[in-house]
Amino acid sequence: MTNFMNILHLYRTFFPESQGGLEESIYQISSNTRHYGVEPRVLVPSNDGKCSFDHKTIPVQSFQRHGEIASCDWGLSALGELKANLEWADILHLHYPWPFADLLLFLSRSKIPTVLTYHSDIVRQKLLMKPYQPLQKWYLGRVDKIIATSQNYIDTSEVLPNYSDKTSVIPLGISEGNSNQQDVAIDKQSKFSTLPEKFVFFVGVLRYYKGLRYLLEAAQEQSFHIVIAGDGREKDELLSLKDSLQLTNVTFLGHISDEDKFQLMRQSSIVVLPSCERSEAFGMTLVEASMMSKPMITCELGTGTSFVNKHKVTGLVVEPKSASALSESINSLIHDDEKLTQYGQAARLRYEELFSGPALGREYAKVYESLLDGN
């Protein structure tokens, strides 16, 4: 493979200012392609303005964020910063959706080879889709290669089938090292030793599409315990709902470190991702759960969540927006040690086969190489 490929990633959020599955996926692609002669860099808007720093050895360049319209961050200096970074880059790696990036690529008039990871359809901003569609059509037509994260998402997307000639699938993945020595024994004296011996664990940004309202409703008059880790715009509303439902079997932890996240995963019985909209296109939390040999409960969205978590193989897949379906699935699993072990072992095997960091890096490096070779 070609040595020293400079790859510029462009997206609207990244660590440490924002923390979520998409940010983690950009980090994992950046980190794991380094083994194949790639030098990555991330360009991102920031509330702190223009600066340069490293996130876990990944170089990050930021420009001033001036605002946000319908979850679309923008900055006046973005075009100049993009052009400056494109002078360094061999390939521009875009992450969709972020309509401002469509505009930046159009205005830059750059002819640089481009790859786009298609993380999700635009789901919520239906009223803005009509005026946006001409730019979207130009943008998706302009990029050289589109990478979907699962065949499930291609099959159920209204957009991707229009670009089947240049679309392929690379599942998201994560490096083993991120688990912070996942095989060590659970420390009974840890800060989480007061939690019940068995509990259901959710971790992620508290966004509208995560379906946490239904998870809280599922906890009513149930004996199982739910632990929710993460922060976000929905936090206050969810805490209010917890109080109104008088739930004593739900614990909110707020934002936690990676070390605490994996400690809690080790202690948990089930990892749950009750997302209820197609905005949840894959679910990096599920890859982490698979790596940790944890059974999962998810909802059927026609996306990659049902590719990572296979029904009655690695866990259970239930209908979305149903508190009763969630409570029934949790109750059917949490006290069935044989099933918990069976699903957990199957999840680990699936991680090793499909979702490891080396596999992710290898496949993206092949895409970069093909673009530089003109294929």
Secondary structure, 3 states (H helix, E strand, C coil): CCCCEEEEEECCCCCCCCCCHHHHHHHHHHHHHHHHCEEEEEEEEECCCCEEEEECCEEEEEEECCEEECCEEECCCHHHHHHHHHCCCCEEEEEECCHHHHHHHHHHCCCCCEEEEECCCCCCCHHHHHHHHHHHHHHHHHCCEEEECCHHHHHHCCCHHHHHHHEEECCCCECHHHHCCCCCCCCCCCCCCCCCCCCEEEECCCCHHHCHHHHHHHCCCCCCCEEEECCCCCHHHHHHHHHHCCCCCEEEEECCCHHHHHHHHHHCCEEEECCCCCCCCCCHHHHHHHHCCCCEEEECCCCCHHHHCCECCCEEEECCCCHHHHHHHHHHHHCCHHHHHHHHHHHHHHHHHHHEHHHHHHHHHHHHHHHHCCC
